[in-house]
Amino acid sequence: MTGCAGEAPYEDVDKATALFFHRLEGEQYDVIYDDSSDYYRETVTRPSALESLKQVKALGNHATPARVQMLFETYKGNRVAEPVYSVLFEQARTEFTLKFMDDGGEWKLMGFAVKQRLANWWSEHNSDNRVSSFKKAIAIAAIRSLSFFRRQPAPVALPKISKRSPG
């Protein structure tokens, strides 16, 4: 499937992601910055971008990113792709979100965000592997229930109803 003349093909988003991770692995931070969208270079300074990329690289080498989700939107008349990948680094399991802008038929980096996942927390804190799977399941269920309650809306105080005396 190819895009219309002047539009980046949708399937090239994964190729742009692979190129981003290849350059990250090779510590080509300046190349990543220089090849990013005008929007990214206008909103993020070079020193800030390079520092962020170095922090990601500090997580170690990574396995092949597995795409979990892909969203498309429009920003100021430009198509924007926002793929989300599950990426296993040596130091952490992450959810890696990239944003690419269609710039004249090529997907250019518009930004990225990295979130560490719970699975890595468990392995860091239980490296001796003597914890039973039952205890692990209980711990995960407890953590999930805590996050469930955090997503609930704040309770609304109901007005007090006073009892009226008859007649």
VMD Tcl script that draws the C-alpha trace (Angstrom):
set ca {
  {0.00 0.00 0.00}
  {1.46 3.33 -1.00}
  {0.43 6.82 -0.04}
  {-0.76 9.48 -2.44}
  {1.85 11.60 -4.19}
  {3.66 13.61 -1.55}
  {2.29 11.54 1.36}
  {4.33 9.10 3.42}
  {3.00 5.52 3.18}
  {1.45 4.30 6.42}
  {3.60 1.16 6.45}
  {6.72 3.35 6.53}
  {5.98 4.30 10.16}
  {7.49 0.99 11.30}
  {10.48 1.61 9.03}
  {10.97 5.07 10.58}
  {10.80 3.45 14.02}
  {13.40 0.83 13.05}
  {15.68 3.60 11.78}
  {15.20 5.54 15.05}
  {16.19 2.50 17.15}
  {19.10 1.66 14.82}
  {20.47 5.17 15.27}
  {19.82 5.06 19.01}
  {21.74 1.77 19.26}
  {24.63 3.37 17.33}
  {24.52 6.45 19.60}
  {23.85 8.68 16.57}
  {22.01 11.26 18.64}
  {22.93 14.22 16.43}
  {21.68 12.37 13.34}
  {18.36 11.63 15.08}
  {18.00 15.30 16.02}
  {19.07 16.65 12.62}
  {16.69 14.30 10.77}
  {13.69 15.08 13.01}
  {10.76 17.29 12.02}
  {10.96 21.08 12.09}
  {8.38 20.96 14.89}
  {10.68 18.85 17.08}
  {13.72 21.04 16.45}
  {11.67 24.18 17.19}
  {10.25 22.84 20.47}
  {13.18 20.80 21.83}
  {16.70 22.16 22.10}
  {19.59 20.05 20.85}
  {21.17 19.65 24.33}
  {17.81 18.60 25.81}
  {17.16 16.11 22.99}
  {20.63 14.61 23.21}
  {20.31 14.21 26.99}
  {16.94 12.47 26.63}
  {18.33 10.10 24.00}
  {21.34 9.30 26.21}
  {19.00 8.49 29.10}
  {17.11 6.04 26.88}
  {20.39 4.51 25.70}
  {21.42 4.07 29.35}
  {18.66 1.44 29.61}
  {21.01 -0.79 27.57}
  {20.61 -2.71 24.35}
  {17.10 -3.62 23.30}
  {15.16 -6.40 21.67}
  {13.16 -5.76 18.50}
  {10.29 -3.37 19.33}
  {6.84 -4.96 19.12}
  {4.11 -2.58 18.01}
  {1.14 -2.57 20.36}
  {-0.91 0.29 18.96}
  {-0.96 2.82 16.12}
  {-2.92 6.06 16.04}
  {-3.17 8.61 13.26}
  {-4.25 12.21 13.61}
  {-3.78 15.59 11.98}
  {-1.75 18.44 13.43}
  {-1.81 21.83 11.68}
  {-2.76 20.17 8.41}
  {-0.03 17.49 8.64}
  {-0.64 13.79 9.14}
  {0.78 12.49 12.41}
  {1.42 8.85 13.32}
  {1.71 7.80 16.95}
  {2.87 4.20 17.25}
  {3.28 2.58 20.68}
  {5.80 -0.24 21.07}
  {6.64 -2.68 23.80}
  {10.44 -2.63 24.02}
  {12.57 -4.81 26.26}
  {15.85 -3.13 27.18}
  {18.56 -4.78 29.28}
  {17.59 -2.62 32.25}
  {13.83 -2.23 31.79}
  {10.68 -3.31 30.00}
  {9.17 -0.20 28.47}
  {6.23 1.22 26.60}
  {7.83 3.42 23.95}
  {5.63 5.99 22.21}
  {6.92 7.79 19.15}
  {5.30 10.59 17.18}
  {6.09 11.08 13.53}
  {4.92 13.86 11.23}
  {4.47 13.35 7.49}
  {6.95 15.84 6.07}
  {6.79 15.82 2.26}
  {6.33 12.06 1.98}
  {8.68 11.05 4.78}
  {7.86 10.29 8.44}
  {9.97 12.62 10.62}
  {10.33 12.39 14.39}
  {8.03 14.75 16.26}
  {8.66 13.43 19.78}
  {8.89 10.34 21.97}
  {8.00 9.17 25.48}
  {9.22 6.18 27.47}
  {7.37 4.49 30.35}
  {8.85 1.67 32.40}
  {6.56 -1.29 33.04}
  {5.74 -3.24 36.22}
  {7.20 -6.57 35.05}
  {10.71 -5.20 35.36}
  {9.99 -3.86 38.86}
  {9.03 -7.36 39.97}
  {12.21 -8.95 38.62}
  {14.44 -6.27 40.19}
  {12.94 -6.76 43.62}
  {12.78 -10.55 43.49}
  {15.91 -11.60 41.68}
  {16.39 -14.72 43.81}
  {13.29 -16.26 42.12}
  {12.24 -18.03 45.34}
  {8.88 -16.27 45.46}
  {6.05 -18.61 44.55}
  {3.91 -17.86 41.53}
  {0.92 -17.62 43.89}
  {2.53 -14.80 45.89}
  {3.54 -13.09 42.65}
  {-0.05 -13.30 41.37}
  {-1.35 -11.84 44.66}
  {1.16 -8.97 44.48}
  {0.26 -8.17 40.87}
  {-3.47 -8.30 41.67}
  {-2.93 -5.93 44.61}
  {-1.01 -3.48 42.45}
  {-3.67 -3.64 39.74}
  {-6.43 -2.99 42.26}
  {-4.56 0.06 43.54}
  {-4.30 1.44 40.02}
  {-8.02 0.66 39.52}
  {-8.93 2.82 42.49}
  {-6.73 5.66 41.31}
  {-8.71 5.84 38.07}
  {-12.07 6.19 39.82}
  {-13.61 9.67 39.95}
  {-13.50 11.45 43.28}
  {-16.53 10.70 45.44}
  {-19.23 13.31 45.44}
  {-20.53 14.43 48.82}
  {-24.28 13.98 49.01}
  {-26.33 16.58 50.84}
  {-27.51 15.56 54.27}
  {-31.20 14.92 54.54}
  {-32.71 16.11 57.75}
  {-35.66 14.30 59.18}
  {-38.79 16.33 59.47}
  {-41.05 15.72 62.31}
  {-44.51 14.77 61.16}
  {-47.20 17.43 61.16}
}
mol new
graphics top color blue
foreach p $ca { graphics top sphere $p radius 0.5 }
foreach p [lrange $ca 0 end-1] q [lrange $ca 1 end] { graphics top cylinder $p $q radius 0.2 }
display resetview
